[in-house]
Amino acid sequence: MEIVYRRFFSSISQFHKLRFGDLFPDMTKMDGMTLLTIAHFNCEHGEERITTSKLAGAMKTKASAISRTLKNLEEKGLIERTVNQADRRNTYVELTDQGRKVLEECKRMFDEVLEASLSKMSSEDMERLIGYLDELYRITEEEIESRKKKKERKREHE
């Protein structure tokens, strides 16, 4: 069974090695993730801008760590930073029109690659794969919950 586990995790992890960034030579992975996070925040909260601290939190990194990325994106004209006049400790970040265009182009190209790749599999194979992954998710979720409850019961008896 250990061989099957290794094969499974190897199969899943190889997707991490795909170099989607090669499709966007003028943009780093961090650039793309930052633009996506800003856009995602805008969609979820209906706000045009996000503070650098909220952006860092959403990206699970330190504000100081994304500073260089924001500088790079600003130099390319993809984002704009403004200081909150009421609280100068807060800096807001928002996509420019050019940033929205670049992000839409990246999404379009990404979607095209995935669509072309998935279209090379039969719909029956895709349905089976989706079913297997959904079932694996459900089973794993149940296993985690079961172990969590066992741990809680063990703590109660201590």
Phi and psi restraints in degrees (value plus and minus 20) as a CYANA .aco file:
   2 GLU   PHI     -79.2   -39.2
   2 GLU   PSI     -56.3   -16.3
   3 ILE   PHI     -84.2   -44.2
   3 ILE   PSI     -60.7   -20.7
   4 VAL   PHI     -83.9   -43.9
   4 VAL   PSI     -62.8   -22.8
   5 TYR   PHI     -78.5   -38.5
   5 TYR   PSI     -68.6   -28.6
   6 ARG   PHI     -80.0   -40.0
   6 ARG   PSI     -64.3   -24.3
   7 ARG   PHI     -82.7   -42.7
   7 ARG   PSI     -62.1   -22.1
   8 PHE   PHI     -81.9   -41.9
   8 PHE   PSI     -72.6   -32.6
   9 PHE   PHI     -87.2   -47.2
   9 PHE   PSI     -52.8   -12.8
  10 SER   PHI     -84.5   -44.5
  10 SER   PSI     -62.6   -22.6
  11 SER   PHI     -82.8   -42.8
  11 SER   PSI     -64.9   -24.9
  12 ILE   PHI     -87.8   -47.8
  12 ILE   PSI     -64.6   -24.6
  13 SER   PHI     -90.8   -50.8
  13 SER   PSI     -40.9    -0.9
  14 GLN   PHI     -85.2   -45.2
  14 GLN   PSI     -41.6    -1.6
  15 PHE   PHI     -85.6   -45.6
  15 PHE   PSI     -48.2    -8.2
  16 HIS   PHI     -85.4   -45.4
  16 HIS   PSI     -45.6    -5.6
  17 LYS   PHI    -101.9   -61.9
  17 LYS   PSI     -31.9     8.1
  18 LEU   PHI     -80.0   -40.0
  18 LEU   PSI     117.0   157.0
  19 ARG   PHI    -122.5   -82.5
  19 ARG   PSI      49.7    89.7
  20 PHE   PHI     -81.0   -41.0
  20 PHE   PSI     -47.6    -7.6
  21 GLY   PHI     -80.0   -40.0
  21 GLY   PSI     -44.1    -4.1
  22 ASP   PHI     -83.3   -43.3
  22 ASP   PSI     -41.7    -1.7
  23 LEU   PHI     -95.1   -55.1
  23 LEU   PSI     -37.9     2.1
  24 PHE   PHI    -149.0  -109.0
  24 PHE   PSI      55.3    95.3
  25 PRO   PHI     -83.0   -43.0
  25 PRO   PSI     -42.8    -2.8
  26 ASP   PHI    -112.2   -72.2
  26 ASP   PSI     -10.9    29.1
  27 MET   PHI    -156.2  -116.2
  27 MET   PSI     114.7   154.7
  28 THR   PHI    -102.3   -62.3
  28 THR   PSI     147.0   187.0
  29 LYS   PHI     -80.4   -40.4
  29 LYS   PSI     -61.4   -21.4
  30 MET   PHI     -84.4   -44.4
  30 MET   PSI     -58.5   -18.5
  31 ASP   PHI     -78.1   -38.1
  31 ASP   PSI     -69.5   -29.5
  32 GLY   PHI     -83.1   -43.1
  32 GLY   PSI     -64.4   -24.4
  33 MET   PHI     -84.4   -44.4
  33 MET   PSI     -56.6   -16.6
  34 THR   PHI     -86.8   -46.8
  34 THR   PSI     -66.4   -26.4
  35 LEU   PHI     -80.5   -40.5
  35 LEU   PSI     -63.1   -23.1
  36 LEU   PHI     -82.7   -42.7
  36 LEU   PSI     -60.6   -20.6
  37 THR   PHI     -86.3   -46.3
  37 THR   PSI     -62.1   -22.1
  38 ILE   PHI     -81.6   -41.6
  38 ILE   PSI     -67.1   -27.1
  39 ALA   PHI     -83.3   -43.3
  39 ALA   PSI     -61.5   -21.5
  40 HIS   PHI     -82.5   -42.5
  40 HIS   PSI     -63.0   -23.0
  41 PHE   PHI     -81.7   -41.7
  41 PHE   PSI     -62.8   -22.8
  42 ASN   PHI     -79.4   -39.4
  42 ASN   PSI     -64.3   -24.3
  43 CYS   PHI     -86.4   -46.4
  43 CYS   PSI     -64.8   -24.8
  44 GLU   PHI     -89.4   -49.4
  44 GLU   PSI     -58.0   -18.0
  45 HIS   PHI    -128.4   -88.4
  45 HIS   PSI     -25.2    14.8
  46 GLY   PHI      44.9    84.9
  46 GLY   PSI       3.6    43.6
  47 GLU   PHI    -131.3   -91.3
  47 GLU   PSI     125.9   165.9
  48 GLU   PHI     -99.6   -59.6
  48 GLU   PSI     -38.3     1.7
  49 ARG   PHI    -157.8  -117.8
  49 ARG   PSI     142.8   182.8
  50 ILE   PHI    -158.1  -118.1
  50 ILE   PSI     127.1   167.1
  51 THR   PHI     -96.0   -56.0
  51 THR   PSI     135.2   175.2
  52 THR   PHI     -82.5   -42.5
  52 THR   PSI     -53.7   -13.7
  53 SER   PHI     -88.8   -48.8
  53 SER   PSI     -59.9   -19.9
  54 LYS   PHI     -87.6   -47.6
  54 LYS   PSI     -57.8   -17.8
  55 LEU   PHI     -82.3   -42.3
  55 LEU   PSI     -65.9   -25.9
  56 ALA   PHI     -82.0   -42.0
  56 ALA   PSI     -61.8   -21.8
  57 GLY   PHI     -82.5   -42.5
  57 GLY   PSI     -64.0   -24.0
  58 ALA   PHI     -84.0   -44.0
  58 ALA   PSI     -52.4   -12.4
  59 MET   PHI    -111.9   -71.9
  59 MET   PSI     -20.0    20.0
  60 LYS   PHI      35.5    75.5
  60 LYS   PSI      29.1    69.1
  61 THR   PHI    -164.1  -124.1
  61 THR   PSI     151.7   191.7
  62 LYS   PHI    -103.4   -63.4
  62 LYS   PSI     127.5   167.5
  63 ALA   PHI     -76.6   -36.6
  63 ALA   PSI     -58.3   -18.3
  64 SER   PHI     -84.7   -44.7
  64 SER   PSI     -48.9    -8.9
  65 ALA   PHI     -92.7   -52.7
  65 ALA   PSI     -48.5    -8.5
  66 ILE   PHI    -115.0   -75.0
  66 ILE   PSI     -21.2    18.8
  67 SER   PHI     -77.0   -37.0
  67 SER   PSI     -65.7   -25.7
  68 ARG   PHI     -83.8   -43.8
  68 ARG   PSI     -60.0   -20.0
  69 THR   PHI     -83.9   -43.9
  69 THR   PSI     -64.9   -24.9
  70 LEU   PHI     -83.1   -43.1
  70 LEU   PSI     -58.8   -18.8
  71 LYS   PHI     -81.6   -41.6
  71 LYS   PSI     -64.7   -24.7
  72 ASN   PHI     -82.1   -42.1
  72 ASN   PSI     -66.1   -26.1
  73 LEU   PHI     -85.9   -45.9
  73 LEU   PSI     -55.4   -15.4
  74 GLU   PHI     -87.9   -47.9
  74 GLU   PSI     -61.5   -21.5
  75 GLU   PHI     -82.6   -42.6
  75 GLU   PSI     -51.8   -11.8
  76 LYS   PHI    -101.3   -61.3
  76 LYS   PSI     -25.5    14.5
  77 GLY   PHI      58.5    98.5
  77 GLY   PSI       0.7    40.7
  78 LEU   PHI    -114.0   -74.0
  78 LEU   PSI     -42.6    -2.6
  79 ILE   PHI    -154.8  -114.8
  79 ILE   PSI     145.3   185.3
  80 GLU   PHI    -152.5  -112.5
  80 GLU   PSI     115.8   155.8
  81 ARG   PHI    -131.0   -91.0
  81 ARG   PSI     117.1   157.1
  82 THR   PHI    -154.6  -114.6
  82 THR   PSI     125.6   165.6
  83 VAL   PHI    -110.6   -70.6
  83 VAL   PSI     115.5   155.5
  84 ASN   PHI     -88.5   -48.5
  84 ASN   PSI      97.4   137.4
  85 GLN   PHI     -87.5   -47.5
  85 GLN   PSI     -48.8    -8.8
  86 ALA   PHI     -96.0   -56.0
  86 ALA   PSI     -51.4   -11.4
  87 ASP   PHI    -162.2  -122.2
  87 ASP   PSI      72.8   112.8
  88 ARG   PHI     -84.3   -44.3
  88 ARG   PSI     -27.5    12.5
  89 ARG   PHI     -95.0   -55.0
  89 ARG   PSI     -39.7     0.3
  90 ASN   PHI    -118.2   -78.2
  90 ASN   PSI     109.5   149.5
  91 THR   PHI    -135.4   -95.4
  91 THR   PSI     111.8   151.8
  92 TYR   PHI    -116.0   -76.0
  92 TYR   PSI     125.9   165.9
  93 VAL   PHI    -144.4  -104.4
  93 VAL   PSI     115.2   155.2
  94 GLU   PHI    -164.7  -124.7
  94 GLU   PSI     133.9   173.9
  95 LEU   PHI     -93.9   -53.9
  95 LEU   PSI     122.1   162.1
  96 THR   PHI    -106.5   -66.5
  96 THR   PSI     153.4   193.4
  97 ASP   PHI     -78.0   -38.0
  97 ASP   PSI     -61.9   -21.9
  98 GLN   PHI     -83.7   -43.7
  98 GLN   PSI     -59.9   -19.9
  99 GLY   PHI     -81.7   -41.7
  99 GLY   PSI     -62.0   -22.0
 100 ARG   PHI     -84.1   -44.1
 100 ARG   PSI     -59.5   -19.5
 101 LYS   PHI     -84.8   -44.8
 101 LYS   PSI     -65.4   -25.4
 102 VAL   PHI     -83.1   -43.1
 102 VAL   PSI     -63.6   -23.6
 103 LEU   PHI     -83.1   -43.1
 103 LEU   PSI     -62.3   -22.3
 104 GLU   PHI     -83.6   -43.6
 104 GLU   PSI     -59.1   -19.1
 105 GLU   PHI     -84.5   -44.5
 105 GLU   PSI     -62.2   -22.2
 106 CYS   PHI     -82.2   -42.2
 106 CYS   PSI     -65.6   -25.6
 107 LYS   PHI     -81.8   -41.8
 107 LYS   PSI     -62.8   -22.8
 108 ARG   PHI     -81.5   -41.5
 108 ARG   PSI     -65.9   -25.9
 109 MET   PHI     -86.2   -46.2
 109 MET   PSI     -62.6   -22.6
 110 PHE   PHI     -79.2   -39.2
 110 PHE   PSI     -67.3   -27.3
 111 ASP   PHI     -81.0   -41.0
 111 ASP   PSI     -60.3   -20.3
 112 GLU   PHI     -82.6   -42.6
 112 GLU   PSI     -63.3   -23.3
 113 VAL   PHI     -83.5   -43.5
 113 VAL   PSI     -66.5   -26.5
 114 LEU   PHI     -84.1   -44.1
 114 LEU   PSI     -63.7   -23.7
 115 GLU   PHI     -82.1   -42.1
 115 GLU   PSI     -64.3   -24.3
 116 ALA   PHI     -82.9   -42.9
 116 ALA   PSI     -60.9   -20.9
 117 SER   PHI     -86.9   -46.9
 117 SER   PSI     -68.2   -28.2
 118 LEU   PHI     -87.5   -47.5
 118 LEU   PSI     -50.0   -10.0
 119 SER   PHI     -88.8   -48.8
 119 SER   PSI     -34.3     5.7
 120 LYS   PHI    -104.4   -64.4
 120 LYS   PSI     -22.6    17.4
 121 MET   PHI    -127.3   -87.3
 121 MET   PSI     128.6   168.6
 122 SER   PHI     -89.4   -49.4
 122 SER   PSI     134.0   174.0
 123 SER   PHI     -83.9   -43.9
 123 SER   PSI     -52.7   -12.7
 124 GLU   PHI     -84.5   -44.5
 124 GLU   PSI     -64.4   -24.4
 125 ASP   PHI     -83.3   -43.3
 125 ASP   PSI     -60.9   -20.9
 126 MET   PHI     -83.5   -43.5
 126 MET   PSI     -63.7   -23.7
 127 GLU   PHI     -82.6   -42.6
 127 GLU   PSI     -61.8   -21.8
 128 ARG   PHI     -83.6   -43.6
 128 ARG   PSI     -65.9   -25.9
 129 LEU   PHI     -79.5   -39.5
 129 LEU   PSI     -67.1   -27.1
 130 ILE   PHI     -80.6   -40.6
 130 ILE   PSI     -64.0   -24.0
 131 GLY   PHI     -81.0   -41.0
 131 GLY   PSI     -64.7   -24.7
 132 TYR   PHI     -83.0   -43.0
 132 TYR   PSI     -64.5   -24.5
 133 LEU   PHI     -85.9   -45.9
 133 LEU   PSI     -60.7   -20.7
 134 ASP   PHI     -81.7   -41.7
 134 ASP   PSI     -62.8   -22.8
 135 GLU   PHI     -86.1   -46.1
 135 GLU   PSI     -62.1   -22.1
 136 LEU   PHI     -82.5   -42.5
 136 LEU   PSI     -61.1   -21.1
 137 TYR   PHI     -81.0   -41.0
 137 TYR   PSI     -68.4   -28.4
 138 ARG   PHI     -79.4   -39.4
 138 ARG   PSI     -66.8   -26.8
 139 ILE   PHI     -83.0   -43.0
 139 ILE   PSI     -63.7   -23.7
 140 THR   PHI     -85.9   -45.9
 140 THR   PSI     -60.0   -20.0
 141 GLU   PHI     -81.0   -41.0
 141 GLU   PSI     -63.8   -23.8
 142 GLU   PHI     -83.2   -43.2
 142 GLU   PSI     -60.8   -20.8
 143 GLU   PHI     -84.3   -44.3
 143 GLU   PSI     -62.9   -22.9
 144 ILE   PHI     -82.9   -42.9
 144 ILE   PSI     -65.5   -25.5
 145 GLU   PHI     -82.0   -42.0
 145 GLU   PSI     -61.8   -21.8
 146 SER   PHI     -82.0   -42.0
 146 SER   PSI     -65.5   -25.5
 147 ARG   PHI     -87.4   -47.4
 147 ARG   PSI     -55.5   -15.5
 148 LYS   PHI     -82.6   -42.6
 148 LYS   PSI     -64.4   -24.4
 149 LYS   PHI     -85.9   -45.9
 149 LYS   PSI     -59.7   -19.7
 150 LYS   PHI     -81.1   -41.1
 150 LYS   PSI     -62.2   -22.2
 151 LYS   PHI     -83.8   -43.8
 151 LYS   PSI     -61.6   -21.6
 152 GLU   PHI     -84.2   -44.2
 152 GLU   PSI     -61.8   -21.8
 153 ARG   PHI     -84.6   -44.6
 153 ARG   PSI     -58.7   -18.7
 154 LYS   PHI     -83.7   -43.7
 154 LYS   PSI     -61.4   -21.4
 155 ARG   PHI     -85.2   -45.2
 155 ARG   PSI     -58.0   -18.0
 156 GLU   PHI     -83.5   -43.5
 156 GLU   PSI     -53.3   -13.3
 157 HIS   PHI    -106.0   -66.0
 157 HIS   PSI     -27.8    12.2
